[in-house]
Amino acid sequence: MKLILLGPPGAGKGTQAVRIEENFGIIQLSTGDMLRSSVASGSELGKKVKSIMESGGLVPDGIMIDMIRDRISKNDCSAGFILDGFPRTTAQAEALDVMLMNFNKPLDAVIELKVIDDVLIKRIAGRFTCANCGEGYNKELKPLKKDGVCDKCGGLSFKFRKDDREDTVAARLKAYHDMTAPLIPYYSKKDVLFSVDGMKNIDEVSKDVNNILKRLT
């Protein structure tokens, strides 16, 4: 099954992608991980990517598409994949569609996690992770069971992302609505869009996502 998860920063795409991996054996493909892997490979494509990144430029859509094509040809994608971080614009979505059709791997579903901006800002601003094991928490949605102690490893120190401040989150949401939200009507017209209430708790969202994927399979 070939999937895309859509939603603004903090909507829970990463969490749901991990659960889909576990439940359906579909691998999550992060464009960030793919870029780093491409550079580390030393391939011609990797050399191009390295040069662009070192100069501070943005990797062109064509190179991103080539990189995704190479990645989904690997054996671990035989059961399908979840694209994380791509596409972000309608132009990227159009190029991706052409590549997937030529590769005979058209998308099966695009799942939108619908959220309310004001609530989402508070949700993101409350995020933090254990500095020792990386376990994620949220002051409101997933607080520590014991104050100051990681539930998973017992660690006593935690990290907060600089870009999780309320003003920064608001700017990221605006960028999402300006650039990425137009993908919702784009995929709706193709009859592959499914919407889920991302304001529910994590388990309820997972249940809704699983029900959609079960119907598709």
PEWO-V394792 format. One record per pair of residues at least 24 apart in sequence whose C-alpha atoms are under 8 Angstrom apart, sorted by the first residue. I is the first residue (numbers start at 1). J is the second residue. Records with the same first field share a line. If there is no record, write none. Layout:
# PEWO-V394792
I->J ; J
This chain:
# PEWO-V394792
1->26 ; 79 ; 80 ; 81 ; 107 ; 108
2->80 ; 81 ; 82 ; 105 ; 106 ; 107 ; 108 ; 109
3->80 ; 81 ; 82 ; 83 ; 107 ; 108 ; 109 ; 110 ; 111
4->82 ; 83 ; 84 ; 107 ; 109 ; 110 ; 111
5->82 ; 83 ; 84 ; 110 ; 111 ; 112 ; 113
6->110 ; 111 ; 112 ; 113
7->112 ; 113 ; 114 ; 115 ; 181
8->173 ; 176 ; 177
9->169 ; 172 ; 173 ; 176
10->120 ; 123 ; 124
11->113 ; 114 ; 115 ; 120 ; 198
12->113 ; 198 ; 202
13->113
14->84
16->205 ; 206
17->82
19->206
20->210
25->79
26->77 ; 79 ; 80 ; 81 ; 82
27->76 ; 77 ; 79 ; 80 ; 81 ; 82
28->81 ; 82 ; 83 ; 84
29->81 ; 82 ; 83 ; 84
30->83 ; 84 ; 85
31->83 ; 84 ; 85 ; 86
32->85
34->67 ; 68 ; 71
35->67
38->67
61->92 ; 95
62->95
65->95 ; 96 ; 99
69->99 ; 100 ; 103
87->180
88->179 ; 180 ; 183
89->179 ; 180 ; 182 ; 183
90->179 ; 180 ; 182 ; 183 ; 186
93->183
107->192
108->192 ; 216
109->192 ; 193 ; 194
110->187 ; 192 ; 193 ; 194
111->193 ; 194 ; 195 ; 196 ; 209
112->184 ; 193 ; 194 ; 195 ; 196
113->195 ; 196 ; 197 ; 198
114->195 ; 196 ; 197 ; 198 ; 199
115->197 ; 198 ; 199
116->199
117->173
121->166 ; 169 ; 170
122->166
124->164 ; 166 ; 169
125->164 ; 165 ; 166 ; 169
127->160 ; 161 ; 164
128->158 ; 159 ; 160 ; 161
129->158 ; 159 ; 160
130->155 ; 156 ; 157 ; 158 ; 159
131->155 ; 157 ; 158 ; 159
132->157 ; 158
141->201
